[in-house]
Amino acid sequence: MSKAEWENNEEIKIFREYLRIPSVHPNVDYKPCVEFLQRQAESIGLALDVSYPVNDSNPVVVLKWLGKQPELPAIMLNSHMDVVPVFPEKWTYDPFGAEMDEAGNIYARGTQDTKGIGTQYLGAIRALKASGYQPKRTVLVTFVPDEEVGGYLGMREWIHTEQFKSLNVGFSLDEGSSSLDDAYYVYYGERTAWHLRFKIHGNAGHGSLLLPNTAGVKLNYIVNKMMEFRESQVKRLGSDKSLFFGDVTTVNLTRLSGGVQSNVVPSLLEVVFDLRIALDVDLAAFEQQIRDWCEQAGGGIDLEFEQKDVYVPPTKVDATNGFWVAFEQATKKLNLKIRPHVCPGGTDSRFLRAVGIPALGFSPICDTPILLHDHDEYVRAETYLHGIEVYKKIIPAVANV
């Protein structure tokens, strides 16, 4: 197809309209997104419900396609409306202009994360309904807020509401990521996220003295231990080509603070680490190891968890999970190569898995740079349209389990 043909394609028009809504952090205004989705629901013929599980600024939008057997657990197709901040000077095009170049690349924040899958779901359902198809299970297309800053004003609280429980969700599809080759990533689990703050107390005094047990000495010990562990994970990943990014534990120093003046030895220094802990790690033993390092450093170190997620069992990707079997069979019929992986980042699927709902992360994008949260985020028009065709096979497959 040519650029003109892509620009005149109705599904591409809908996608670009959604991309032009600047639902960007901080202080997201979701009203234009809700209005857009109301128009989509009306045009497709889907029931729409808007709820506010936490506050009036963070809506959850549910579009419902009633199944032939609505008593069966429903299929949820999830995406989030919010997007991360942009630095316009780093972009080739307006990040909310949804501009298309001559090659058919559509540039906008949210093309990959995750406005694309949201409108692809709708495009697939539009085509399926037009063909007269009705799923066995009810299909719910959900658009949630706040995912990009933790989901605490969206999915995390919504799953505990009576409204969510009444939906009787049995399986969910949510965001994945692009891949750099011709295979598609499918995420079946996520690592455990910890944000650790070390508040390191020590002897204070004049900067000209070699004082014992200073906060700086203790800080050095802690940072070295954490970085040594980090290096062990780098080597593990590099030495075993079968491992994916999500199979190892990541450790990153993200914040340092403390001190009052350059010639005063401070009584307190603080350092924060972001950890994403692999599924095979014993969390209790790992925490004890970190606490032992604090004692070995000289004590006087308070360990605070800014975030301490619990272990969430991954979704089974074998014959015991009928939804996985249906998903896999659909991809085989489409001649798609898929690679099941543990997701390197965090998505709303972790909240669903935590309450026993199997969930897969999947974005039908391959042979494309991974540009989630990056400058010049884009997706090719032909890739986007192909994704609708993929969902036209996958949605009926899982909805008919």
C-alpha positions in Angstrom: 0.0 0.0 0.0 1.0 3.6 -0.6 1.1 6.4 2.0 -2.2 7.8 0.5 -3.9 4.4 0.8 -2.8 3.9 4.4 -3.9 7.4 5.3 -7.4 6.7 3.8 -7.8 3.4 5.6 -10.5 3.7 8.2 -8.7 1.6 10.9 -5.6 3.8 10.5 -7.7 6.9 10.8 -9.2 5.6 14.1 -5.8 4.7 15.4 -4.3 8.1 14.6 -7.3 9.9 16.2 -6.7 8.0 19.4 -2.9 8.8 19.3 -3.6 12.5 19.0 -5.2 12.6 22.4 -2.4 13.8 24.8 -3.3 11.5 27.7 0.2 12.1 29.1 1.5 12.2 32.6 1.5 14.0 34.9 -2.1 15.1 35.6 -3.7 13.1 32.8 -7.0 14.3 31.4 -8.9 11.1 30.4 -12.1 12.8 29.3 -11.1 12.9 25.6 -10.2 9.2 25.7 -13.6 8.3 27.3 -15.4 10.4 24.6 -13.4 8.7 21.9 -14.2 5.2 23.2 -17.9 6.1 23.6 -17.9 6.9 19.8 -16.2 3.6 19.1 -18.6 1.6 21.2 -21.6 3.2 19.4 -20.1 2.6 15.9 -19.4 -1.1 16.6 -22.5 -1.8 18.7 -20.9 -2.6 22.0 -22.3 -1.8 25.5 -20.1 0.7 27.3 -19.6 1.3 31.1 -17.4 3.9 32.8 -16.5 3.5 36.4 -14.2 5.3 38.9 -12.7 2.8 41.3 -10.4 5.3 43.1 -11.4 8.9 42.2 -13.2 11.0 39.6 -10.0 11.6 37.7 -9.2 8.0 36.8 -11.9 6.2 34.9 -12.0 2.6 33.8 -13.8 2.0 30.5 -15.3 -1.3 29.7 -16.8 -2.2 26.3 -18.8 -5.4 26.4 -19.4 -7.9 23.5 -22.0 -10.3 24.8 -21.2 -14.0 24.2 -23.6 -16.9 23.4 -22.9 -18.4 26.9 -22.5 -15.3 29.1 -22.5 -17.5 32.2 -18.9 -18.7 31.2 -16.0 -16.7 32.5 -15.3 -13.8 30.2 -12.3 -12.9 28.1 -10.7 -9.5 28.9 -8.7 -7.5 26.3 -6.9 -4.9 28.3 -4.8 -1.8 27.5 -4.1 1.5 29.2 -5.1 5.0 28.1 -2.2 6.8 29.8 1.2 7.4 28.2 4.6 8.5 29.6 6.0 12.1 29.3 7.7 13.2 26.1 10.6 15.5 25.3 9.4 17.2 22.1 12.8 18.5 21.1 14.0 14.8 20.9 11.3 13.9 18.4 11.4 14.1 14.6 7.6 14.8 14.6 5.1 16.1 17.1 4.7 13.3 19.6 1.0 13.7 19.6 0.6 14.5 15.9 0.4 10.9 14.7 2.4 11.9 11.6 3.1 9.3 8.9 6.2 9.3 6.8 6.5 8.0 3.2 7.4 4.6 4.4 4.2 4.3 6.4 5.7 4.7 9.8 3.3 6.4 12.3 5.1 8.4 14.9 3.4 9.1 18.3 3.6 8.5 22.0 1.5 5.4 22.6 1.9 3.6 19.2 3.6 0.7 21.0 2.6 1.4 24.6 -0.4 0.7 24.4 -2.9 2.7 22.4 -2.1 0.5 19.4 -3.4 -2.8 20.9 -6.5 -1.0 22.3 -7.7 0.1 18.8 -6.5 -3.2 17.2 -8.9 -5.1 19.6 -11.7 -2.8 18.4 -10.7 -3.2 14.7 -10.8 -6.9 15.0 -14.1 -6.9 16.8 -15.6 -4.5 14.2 -14.7 -7.0 11.5 -15.8 -10.1 13.4 -19.2 -8.5 14.2 -19.6 -7.4 10.6 -19.1 -11.0 9.5 -22.0 -12.1 11.8 -19.7 -13.9 14.3 -20.6 -14.0 18.0 -18.2 -15.5 20.6 -19.1 -18.2 23.0 -17.7 -16.3 25.9 -18.4 -12.6 26.6 -15.5 -10.4 25.4 -14.6 -7.3 27.5 -12.4 -4.6 26.0 -11.0 -2.6 28.9 -9.2 0.7 29.0 -7.6 1.5 32.3 -5.8 4.6 33.7 -2.6 5.0 35.6 -0.6 2.0 34.4 2.5 4.0 33.5 2.9 5.1 37.2 2.1 1.8 38.8 -1.6 1.1 38.3 -2.5 2.2 41.8 -5.3 4.4 40.7 -6.5 1.9 38.1 -6.1 -1.9 37.8 -4.7 -2.5 41.3 -7.8 -1.2 43.0 -10.4 -2.0 40.3 -9.9 -5.7 40.6 -11.2 -5.6 44.2 -14.4 -3.8 43.3 -17.8 -5.5 43.0 -18.1 -4.2 39.4 -14.9 -6.1 38.4 -15.9 -9.3 40.3 -19.3 -9.2 38.5 -17.6 -9.3 35.1 -16.4 -12.8 35.9 -13.1 -12.5 34.1 -11.5 -15.9 33.2 -8.6 -14.9 31.0 -6.8 -11.7 30.0 -4.7 -10.4 27.1 -2.7 -7.3 27.8 0.4 -5.5 26.4 3.6 -7.1 25.3 6.3 -5.4 23.4 7.8 -5.4 19.9 10.6 -7.7 19.0 13.7 -7.1 16.9 13.3 -10.2 14.6 10.4 -12.1 13.0 9.3 -13.8 16.2 6.6 -12.4 18.6 7.2 -12.2 22.3 4.5 -13.5 24.6 4.8 -12.6 28.3 3.5 -15.1 30.8 4.9 -13.7 34.0 6.6 -10.8 35.6 9.5 -10.4 38.0 9.0 -9.1 41.5 9.6 -5.4 41.9 11.3 -4.0 44.9 12.4 -0.4 45.4 14.9 -0.3 48.3 15.9 2.8 50.2 19.0 2.5 52.5 19.1 5.2 55.1 22.7 5.1 56.2 23.7 6.7 59.5 27.2 7.4 60.6 29.6 9.5 62.6 29.5 13.2 61.6 32.3 15.7 61.9 34.9 17.8 60.1 35.9 16.9 56.6 39.6 17.0 57.5 39.3 14.0 59.8 39.4 10.2 59.1 36.4 9.5 61.3 35.4 5.8 61.9 32.1 4.4 60.9 31.0 7.2 58.6 27.9 7.1 56.5 30.2 7.3 53.4 32.2 4.2 54.3 29.0 2.3 54.9 27.5 3.6 51.7 30.5 2.4 49.8 30.2 -1.1 51.3 26.5 -1.3 50.4 26.9 0.0 46.9 29.8 -2.4 46.2 27.7 -5.4 47.4 24.7 -4.4 45.3 26.9 -3.8 42.3 28.7 -7.1 42.7 25.4 -8.9 42.7 24.4 -6.9 39.6 27.5 -7.9 37.8 26.8 -11.6 38.6 23.5 -11.2 36.8 25.1 -9.4 33.8 27.5 -12.4 33.5 24.7 -14.9 33.9 22.8 -13.3 31.1 25.8 -13.0 28.9 27.0 -16.6 29.4 23.6 -18.3 28.7 22.1 -17.4 25.4 18.9 -19.2 26.3 18.1 -16.6 28.9 15.9 -13.5 28.2 16.1 -10.2 30.0 13.3 -11.2 32.3 15.0 -14.4 33.5 17.6 -12.6 35.6 17.4 -10.1 38.5 18.2 -6.5 37.6 19.7 -4.1 40.1 20.0 -0.4 39.4 21.0 2.5 41.6 18.5 5.2 40.9 18.9 7.9 43.6 21.6 9.2 45.9 21.0 12.0 48.5 22.6 13.4 51.6 25.1 15.9 53.0 24.9 19.5 53.9 28.2 21.1 53.0 31.4 20.0 51.2 33.6 20.1 54.4 31.1 18.4 56.7 31.0 14.6 57.0 27.3 13.9 56.9 25.4 11.9 59.6 23.0 10.5 57.0 23.3 9.4 53.4 20.5 7.7 51.4 20.7 5.5 48.3 17.8 3.9 46.4 17.9 0.8 44.2 15.4 -0.5 41.7 15.3 -4.3 41.8 13.3 -6.6 39.5 13.7 -10.0 41.0 13.7 -13.2 38.9 11.0 -15.8 39.5 13.5 -18.4 40.7 14.9 -16.3 43.6 13.9 -17.1 47.2 12.6 -13.7 48.3 13.0 -14.2 52.0 16.6 -15.4 51.7 17.4 -12.6 49.3 16.0 -10.0 51.8 18.0 -11.6 54.6 21.2 -11.4 52.5 20.6 -7.6 52.0 20.0 -7.1 55.7 23.2 -9.1 56.5 25.1 -6.7 54.2 23.7 -3.8 56.2 25.1 -5.3 59.4 28.4 -6.2 57.8 28.7 -2.6 56.7 28.8 -1.5 60.3 25.1 -1.4 61.3 23.1 1.8 61.7 21.4 1.3 58.4 17.6 1.5 58.0 16.2 -0.5 55.2 12.9 0.9 53.8 10.8 -0.6 51.0 9.3 2.1 48.8 7.8 -0.8 46.9 7.7 -4.4 47.9 5.7 -6.5 45.6 5.0 -10.1 46.5 5.8 -13.1 44.3 3.0 -13.7 41.8 2.9 -17.2 40.1 3.2 -17.0 36.3 0.5 -18.0 33.9 1.0 -21.6 32.8 2.0 -22.0 29.2 1.3 -25.7 28.7 -1.5 -28.1 28.0 -3.0 -27.5 31.5 -4.1 -24.0 30.4 -6.8 -24.2 27.7 -6.5 -20.5 27.0 -2.8 -20.9 26.2 -3.5 -23.9 24.0 -6.1 -21.9 22.1 -3.8 -18.9 21.8 -0.9 -21.0 20.6 -3.0 -22.9 18.1 -4.2 -19.6 16.6 -0.7 -18.3 16.2 0.3 -21.5 14.5 -2.6 -21.2 12.0 -1.3 -17.7 11.3 2.3 -19.0 10.8 3.5 -16.8 13.6 6.7 -17.6 15.5 6.1 -16.9 19.2 8.6 -16.9 22.1 7.2 -17.2 25.6 9.1 -15.1 28.1 9.0 -13.5 31.5 8.3 -9.8 31.0 11.3 -7.6 31.8 9.1 -4.7 33.0 5.8 -4.4 34.9 2.3 -4.4 33.5 -1.2 -4.6 34.9 -1.2 -8.3 34.3 0.6 -8.8 37.6 -2.5 -7.7 39.4 -4.7 -10.1 37.5 -2.4 -13.0 38.0 -2.3 -12.2 41.7 -6.0 -12.9 42.0 -5.8 -16.1 40.0 -6.7 -14.8 36.5 -4.4 -16.2 33.8 -2.9 -13.4 31.7 -0.7 -13.1 28.6 1.1 -10.1 27.4 1.1 -9.8 23.6 1.6 -7.0 21.2 1.5 -8.1 17.5 4.6 -6.1 16.5 7.8 -7.8 15.2 10.9 -6.6 13.3 10.6 -3.3 15.0 12.8 -1.4 17.4 11.6 -1.6 21.0 10.6 2.1 21.6 8.4 1.9 24.7 9.0 5.2 26.6 11.6 6.2 24.0 11.8 9.1 21.6 10.3 8.8 18.1 8.1 5.9 19.2 6.5 4.5 16.0 4.8 1.5 14.4 4.5 0.8 10.7 1.0 1.1 9.2 1.2 -2.3 7.6 2.3 -3.8 11.0 -0.7 -2.2 12.7 -3.2 -3.5 10.1 -1.6 -7.0 10.2 -2.1 -6.9 14.0 -5.9 -6.5 13.5 -5.8 -9.6 11.3 -3.9 -11.5 14.1 -6.5 -10.5 16.7 -9.3 -11.6 14.3 -7.9 -15.1 14.8 -6.8 -15.0 18.4 -9.9 -13.4 19.9 -12.3 -16.1 18.6 -9.8 -18.8 19.6 -9.7 -17.8 23.3 -13.3 -16.8 23.4 -14.5 -20.2 22.3 -12.4 -22.2 24.8 
